Amino acid sequence: MTRRSMCLVWILSLALGIFSGSGCGSRGYQFGELTQLADKYQTDKGSRLHRYTEVYECFFHPMRSSARKICEIGIMEGASLRMLADYFGRAVIYGIDIEKVSHLDSDRIHTFVADQADRKQLAAFTEASGSGFDLIIDDGGHSMAQQQISFASLFRHVLPGGYYIIEDVHTSLLDDYGVEPGGVNSTLTMIERYARSGRIESRYMTAEERQQLEWDVSYCSLVSRNNGTSIACIFRKRQPQ
Ligand SMILES: C[S@@+](CC[C@H](N)C(=O)[O-])C[C@H]1O[C@@H](n2cnc3c(N)ncnc32)[C@H](O)[C@@H]1O
């Protein structure tokens, strides 16, 4: 990671408040089950690699029994879909991937083929699945265009008070993934500007999409793990006053 990148993450940590430790102090609840499930099914969200689940559980626990509809972009072998289905016992889990993986379909797991950078394909998905997601996680291709187009297209389908998570935002600090010199188009830069000004700026979004997001996002929190080499961002949907 370059000096500029480390500086950017540090500034964001001051602006947003980074979750870097584990445990969030819910009385009488033993945290750790989500990570156990992640490790059981071998998704890299658990202690195998990114360690996001240690923090996610603080956000997921309060909605564990109320959540009815969850979506994840990026299925691969279905490890994370299985983790989510086990943790949220009353929810249907929708998965989107550019590859067909319909052999994973069951009564509570539904998979769809779609390119997360294609608005029409995402609209066909929400047409088929319906709106009103308690949680959407983007663990797809992690390029700048993919992350920002999916965010613009799908955040409106999150329920008030629900969450949208962009995983592996640290790809904004890497050479591939469509990052331009100085990170001008990066997802991390978009988040940093939002933290400073409350404005969403993204070359991948229309003016209407940016305005809608500025209205809809109630707050965002960065999740930094493994000394900042694994970063996710959690956005919360505004609730009516
Ligand atoms: C990191 S893997 C997902 C892992 C899974 N979420 C888990 O934790 O078990 C990334 C997945 O994103 C999918 N993917 C890549 N580009 C995509 C795109 N443009 N649209 C949708 N899915 C894409 C890949 O096919 C791959 O299955």
The ligand as an SDF file (V2000), in Angstrom:
LIG
                    3D

 27 29  0  0  0  0  0  0  0  0999 V2000
  -15.0570  -13.4080   -4.4960 C   0  0  0  0  0  0  0  0  0  0  0  0
  -16.1110  -14.4030   -5.4640 S   0  0  0  0  0  0  0  0  0  0  0  0
  -17.5740  -14.4820   -4.4580 C   0  0  0  0  0  0  0  0  0  0  0  0
  -17.3800  -15.2590   -3.1920 C   0  0  0  0  0  0  0  0  0  0  0  0
  -18.6330  -15.4310   -2.3740 C   0  0  0  0  0  0  0  0  0  0  0  0
  -19.3130  -14.1830   -2.1260 N   0  0  0  0  0  0  0  0  0  0  0  0
  -18.2780  -16.0620   -1.0520 C   0  0  0  0  0  0  0  0  0  0  0  0
  -17.9110  -15.3260   -0.1000 O   0  0  0  0  0  0  0  0  0  0  0  0
  -18.3810  -17.2840   -0.9530 O   0  0  0  0  0  0  0  0  0  0  0  0
  -16.5360  -13.3070   -6.7440 C   0  0  0  0  0  0  0  0  0  0  0  0
  -17.6480  -13.7580   -7.6560 C   0  0  0  0  0  0  0  0  0  0  0  0
  -18.0430  -12.6180   -8.4200 O   0  0  0  0  0  0  0  0  0  0  0  0
  -18.4430  -13.0380   -9.6980 C   0  0  0  0  0  0  0  0  0  0  0  0
  -18.3760  -11.9130  -10.6180 N   0  0  0  0  0  0  0  0  0  0  0  0
  -17.2870  -11.3940  -11.2360 C   0  0  0  0  0  0  0  0  0  0  0  0
  -17.6260  -10.4010  -12.0520 N   0  0  0  0  0  0  0  0  0  0  0  0
  -18.9740  -10.2590  -11.9560 C   0  0  0  0  0  0  0  0  0  0  0  0
  -19.9300   -9.3920  -12.5620 C   0  0  0  0  0  0  0  0  0  0  0  0
  -19.5660   -8.4740  -13.4510 N   0  0  0  0  0  0  0  0  0  0  0  0
  -21.2220   -9.5310  -12.2270 N   0  0  0  0  0  0  0  0  0  0  0  0
  -21.6230  -10.4770  -11.3400 C   0  0  0  0  0  0  0  0  0  0  0  0
  -20.7610  -11.3280  -10.7380 N   0  0  0  0  0  0  0  0  0  0  0  0
  -19.4560  -11.2290  -11.0380 C   0  0  0  0  0  0  0  0  0  0  0  0
  -17.4710  -14.1760  -10.0250 C   0  0  0  0  0  0  0  0  0  0  0  0
  -18.0400  -15.0290  -11.0220 O   0  0  0  0  0  0  0  0  0  0  0  0
  -17.2830  -14.8420   -8.6650 C   0  0  0  0  0  0  0  0  0  0  0  0
  -18.1460  -15.9460   -8.5130 O   0  0  0  0  0  0  0  0  0  0  0  0
  1  2  1  0
  2  3  1  0
  2 10  1  0
  3  4  1  0
  4  5  1  0
  5  6  1  0
  5  7  1  0
  7  8  2  0
  7  9  1  0
 10 11  1  0
 11 12  1  0
 11 26  1  0
 12 13  1  0
 13 14  1  0
 13 24  1  0
 14 15  1  0
 14 23  1  0
 15 16  2  0
 16 17  1  0
 17 18  1  0
 17 23  2  0
 18 19  1  0
 18 20  2  0
 20 21  1  0
 21 22  2  0
 22 23  1  0
 24 25  1  0
 24 26  1  0
 26 27  1  0
M  CHG  2   2   1   9  -1
M  END
$$$$
